[in-house]
Amino acid sequence: MNESEFNDIADQTIEDIQTAIDDSGADIDYDEIGGVLTLEFEDGSKIIFSKQAPVKQLWMAAKSGGFHFDYDQVKQCWVGDGNGEELYAMLSRLATAQAGEDVSLTRP
């Protein structure tokens, strides 16, 4: 994957996460500026996504730590480089913990 393809996929993913939050009905505010997506929860905690074009990864920072995701072109999804967990599964789990309510985010 070249840098242009990475940026297209990463930008679409950031848009898709925003749509998934809207569709979930969860009380999560979000803001996207320059490819950085910040999710803010009622308790003031945040989950932050950023594109890392040089290494072709999405990075996510949450209360529980930092995570890096590689795009799996066969499965057409982002997977954690340390544990192989799919992005939306991990985001749902972490958002549930930070929101204090069940948050189920699905990939469009």
DOROLO-222783 format. One line per field, with one value per residue (C-alpha): residue in three letters; x, y negated, z negated. Coordinates in steps of 0.1 Angstrom, whole numbers. Layout:
REM DOROLO-222783
code	(ALA_...)
c1	(X_...)
c2	(Y_...)
c3	(Z_...)
END
This chain:
REM DOROLO-222783
code	(MET_ASN_GLU_SER_GLU_PHE_ASN_ASP_ILE_ALA_ASP_GLN_THR_ILE_GLU_ASP_ILE_GLN_THR_ALA_ILE_ASP_ASP_SER_GLY_ALA_ASP_ILE_ASP_TYR_ASP_GLU_ILE_GLY_GLY_VAL_LEU_THR_LEU_GLU_PHE_GLU_ASP_GLY_SER_LYS_ILE_ILE_PHE_SER_LYS_GLN_ALA_PRO_VAL_LYS_GLN_LEU_TRP_MET_ALA_ALA_LYS_SER_GLY_GLY_PHE_HIS_PHE_ASP_TYR_ASP_GLN_VAL_LYS_GLN_CYS_TRP_VAL_GLY_ASP_GLY_ASN_GLY_GLU_GLU_LEU_TYR_ALA_MET_LEU_SER_ARG_LEU_ALA_THR_ALA_GLN_ALA_GLY_GLU_ASP_VAL_SER_LEU_THR_ARG_PRO)
c1	(0_14_10_-19_-38_-31_-44_-76_-83_-73_-95_-124_-120_-120_-152_-167_-159_-178_-208_-206_-207_-237_-254_-247_-266_-238_-231_-197_-187_-161_-140_-118_-91_-64_-67_-68_-101_-107_-136_-146_-166_-189_-162_-138_-117_-107_-97_-76_-69_-41_-28_8_16_54_46_11_-6_-35_-26_-51_-45_-70_-70_-58_-28_-16_-24_-11_-32_-21_-45_-51_-58_-71_-97_-101_-99_-75_-60_-39_-2_3_-28_-45_-78_-99_-102_-140_-140_-112_-128_-162_-145_-125_-154_-176_-151_-147_-183_-197_-223_-225_-211_-212_-195_-197_-179_-202)
c2	(0_-34_-65_-78_-46_-46_-81_-73_-42_-60_-90_-68_-49_-81_-91_-56_-57_-90_-74_-43_-66_-85_-52_-37_-63_-64_-97_-103_-136_-137_-162_-156_-181_-174_-136_-134_-121_-128_-110_-126_-108_-122_-117_-139_-109_-106_-82_-98_-84_-96_-86_-77_-77_-69_-35_-32_-27_-41_-49_-49_-64_-55_-54_-18_-26_-31_-8_-6_8_22_25_61_59_94_89_52_41_26_51_44_51_65_86_90_76_58_20_18_47_30_-4_9_26_-5_-29_-7_-10_-47_-56_-34_-21_6_-8_13_-2_17_12_-2)
c3	(0_9_-12_9_5_-33_-37_-18_-39_-72_-64_-55_-88_-108_-91_-96_-134_-136_-119_-141_-172_-159_-150_-185_-204_-230_-248_-232_-218_-190_-171_-140_-132_-106_-107_-145_-159_-196_-214_-247_-273_-300_-327_-307_-295_-259_-232_-205_-170_-148_-114_-112_-75_-77_-93_-77_-110_-129_-165_-194_-228_-256_-294_-293_-270_-235_-206_-170_-141_-107_-78_-68_-30_-29_-57_-48_-84_-109_-134_-165_-159_-193_-198_-164_-178_-152_-156_-161_-187_-207_-204_-216_-246_-255_-249_-271_-299_-296_-290_-319_-295_-269_-236_-205_-175_-142_-110_-82)
END
